[in-house]
């Protein structure tokens, strides 16, 4: 059964292009090591009239937006193998958390077992 790492983060809207450069680089590395999918999605229609809208949930400032991302793997075991290789890859080791175009302390992430795959 497929396994998914999911991410939700807050990015200043004026830093989206910087974030895109980093995520394209990271996505290539994850895919090279075996991830089946790597998606990064920027919020552009977040004020929904029902539920708890992302801006309220994330306490977004007017100058920020949400980025919703996921990486798909064959299994949790394969995810662990891929991530171990990614973490050792020198192409990503030069990324300083202090110079990221978003606050890493506000990032949420987790691993998910696929419940429905239609």
C-alpha positions in Angstrom: 0.0 0.0 0.0 1.3 3.5 -0.9 2.5 5.8 1.8 2.5 9.6 1.8 4.5 12.3 3.6 2.4 15.4 3.9 3.5 18.9 4.6 1.7 22.2 5.4 3.6 25.4 5.7 3.3 29.1 5.6 5.2 31.1 3.0 5.4 34.8 2.6 3.8 35.6 -0.8 6.8 37.6 -1.9 9.0 34.5 -1.3 7.0 32.0 -3.4 9.5 32.2 -6.3 12.4 31.5 -3.9 10.5 28.6 -2.3 9.7 27.2 -5.8 13.4 27.1 -6.7 14.2 25.1 -3.5 11.3 22.7 -3.9 12.1 22.0 -7.6 15.6 21.1 -6.5 14.4 18.9 -3.6 11.7 17.3 -5.8 14.3 16.1 -8.3 16.4 14.5 -5.5 13.4 12.8 -3.9 12.3 11.4 -7.3 15.8 10.3 -8.2 15.9 8.2 -5.0 12.5 6.5 -5.7 9.6 8.8 -4.6 6.6 8.1 -6.9 5.3 11.7 -6.7 6.5 15.0 -5.4 3.9 17.8 -5.3 4.1 21.4 -4.0 0.8 23.4 -4.2 0.5 27.1 -3.3 -2.8 28.3 -1.9 -4.8 30.8 -4.1 -8.4 30.1 -3.1 -8.3 29.6 0.6 -11.3 31.5 2.0 -13.9 28.8 1.8 -17.3 29.5 3.2 -17.5 26.2 5.2 -15.3 24.3 7.6 -12.2 26.0 9.0 -10.5 28.0 6.2 -6.8 27.6 5.9 -6.1 31.4 6.7 -7.9 31.0 10.0 -6.4 27.6 10.8 -2.9 28.8 10.1 -3.4 32.3 11.3 -2.1 33.6 8.0 -1.1 37.2 7.7 -2.3 39.1 4.6 1.2 38.8 3.2 1.4 35.0 3.6 -0.1 31.9 1.9 -0.3 28.2 2.6 1.7 25.6 0.8 0.4 22.1 0.8 2.8 19.4 -0.3 3.1 15.7 -0.4 5.5 12.9 -1.5 4.2 9.5 -2.4 6.1 6.3 -1.9 5.5 2.6 -2.6 5.3 1.8 1.1 6.4 3.2 4.5 9.5 1.0 4.3 10.4 2.4 0.9 9.8 5.9 2.3 12.3 5.3 5.1 14.9 4.1 2.6 14.3 7.1 0.2 14.4 9.6 3.0 17.7 8.1 4.5 19.3 8.6 1.1 17.9 12.1 0.6 19.1 13.3 4.0 22.7 12.3 3.0 22.5 13.9 -0.5 25.0 16.8 -0.7 22.7 18.7 -3.0 20.4 19.3 -0.1 22.9 19.5 2.7 23.8 23.1 1.8 20.3 24.3 2.7 20.6 26.4 5.8 17.3 26.4 7.8 18.0 30.1 8.7 18.1 31.1 5.1 14.9 29.3 4.0 12.1 31.5 2.5 9.7 30.4 5.2 9.7 29.8 9.0 10.5 26.1 9.5 9.0 26.3 13.0 5.6 26.9 11.5 5.8 23.8 9.2 3.7 20.8 9.9 4.5 17.4 8.5 3.6 13.8 9.0 3.5 10.3 7.5 0.1 8.9 6.3 -1.1 5.5 5.3 -3.3 5.7 2.2 -7.0 5.1 3.3 -8.7 5.4 -0.1 -7.1 5.3 -3.6 -9.7 5.6 -6.4 
